[in-house]
């Protein structure tokens, strides 16, 4: 008989999978110059754009969050690492950090590159 914790984690992973399926985006990650297999995730913009002043002048950035599968009963875990890059809807993204300690999903903080 599964423990209460494992049942709760499996139910949570399934629930998060349903949230991803409500607004899915297929991405192909480029890691170390090579593309890896396409996967489905959910992307959400976290804030409006902001001006950043650098050596080349002013540039505009905004941040986003990626929600991916982990420990889902029927979907393979998302394969996301810091430094990964991908495009979705003509916009370039870079994975800044994969947030640790989530047992039921992959959450990654993204920088919108274009």
Secondary structure, DSSP 4 states (H G I P E B T S, - for coil): ---HHHHHHHHHHHHHHHHHHHT-EEE--EETTEE---EEEEEEE-S--EEEEETTEEEEE-EEEEEEESS-SSSPPP---TT-EEEETTEEEEEEEEPS--SSEEEEEEEE--
